[in-house]
Structure formats: structure tokens, C-alpha cells
Amino acid sequence: MTTRGAGAGPACLAIPRATAWERAYRRRTMLDILVLALTAGFFAGSIAYVHACDRL
């Protein structure tokens, strides 16, 4: 039987911590998605505005 130190659990339960590069990559990806959504919203709003002005 093997003894372990205090607080040592099975290695399979360890949650790996994200590295600084991984956190920066996730942040950048989220920013890219946000900018794309804002751009699409701007164009959709522009088209709706043109159609509304055309009806006048």
C-alpha cells in the first residue's frame, strides 16, 4: 500500500490551470467574436435604416 502526503489526491482529479497564452488566446477569440457581432449588427441596422428612409 502506498502512502501519500496530506492533501494528495488522485492525479486524474487534478484540474490543469490555463497558461497565460491560453487565457490571452481565449480573450482574443472572444473579442473577435464581439467585433464580428457588432459589425453584423451595424450593417443590419444600416440596411433597416435605408429601408425605413426609402418608405418616406
Backbone torsions as a table, in degrees:
resi	resn	phi	psi	omega
1	MET	NA	135.6	-178.4
2	THR	-98.3	137.0	176.4
3	THR	-100.9	147.6	180.0
4	ARG	-119.9	160.5	178.3
5	GLY	-72.4	171.5	-179.7
6	ALA	-63.3	132.1	177.3
7	GLY	81.8	0.6	-179.5
8	ALA	-83.8	123.2	179.0
9	GLY	-116.2	-175.8	178.3
10	PRO	-62.5	142.3	-177.9
11	ALA	-66.3	-25.3	-177.9
12	CYS	-71.1	-17.0	-179.7
13	LEU	-91.3	-5.1	-179.7
14	ALA	-70.5	131.5	178.8
15	ILE	-96.2	118.3	-178.9
16	PRO	-68.2	138.5	178.2
17	ARG	-85.1	142.1	179.6
18	ALA	-72.3	138.5	177.1
19	THR	-77.3	167.3	179.6
20	ALA	-60.3	-37.1	179.4
21	TRP	-64.3	-43.3	-179.8
22	GLU	-64.6	-40.1	177.6
23	ARG	-64.9	-41.5	178.7
24	ALA	-65.4	-38.5	179.2
25	TYR	-64.2	-43.9	179.1
26	ARG	-64.2	-41.9	180.0
27	ARG	-63.4	-42.3	-179.4
28	ARG	-67.1	-39.8	178.7
29	THR	-62.9	-42.3	179.0
30	MET	-64.9	-39.0	178.3
31	LEU	-65.4	-40.2	177.2
32	ASP	-60.4	-44.7	180.0
33	ILE	-63.8	-41.0	179.4
34	LEU	-63.4	-43.7	-180.0
35	VAL	-66.0	-41.0	177.6
36	LEU	-63.3	-41.4	179.0
37	ALA	-65.7	-41.8	178.0
38	LEU	-64.6	-39.5	178.2
39	THR	-64.0	-45.8	178.7
40	ALA	-62.9	-40.5	177.9
41	GLY	-64.4	-38.9	178.1
42	PHE	-62.3	-46.1	179.7
43	PHE	-66.9	-38.9	177.7
44	ALA	-64.0	-42.1	177.2
45	GLY	-65.1	-38.1	178.3
46	SER	-64.2	-43.1	178.9
47	ILE	-64.9	-42.2	178.1
48	ALA	-63.5	-37.9	179.1
49	TYR	-65.6	-41.7	179.3
50	VAL	-64.6	-42.7	178.5
51	HIS	-64.5	-39.6	179.3
52	ALA	-65.8	-41.7	178.4
53	CYS	-67.6	-32.9	-179.4
54	ASP	-67.7	-30.6	-179.8
55	ARG	-71.8	-23.2	-179.4
56	LEU	-74.0	NA	NA
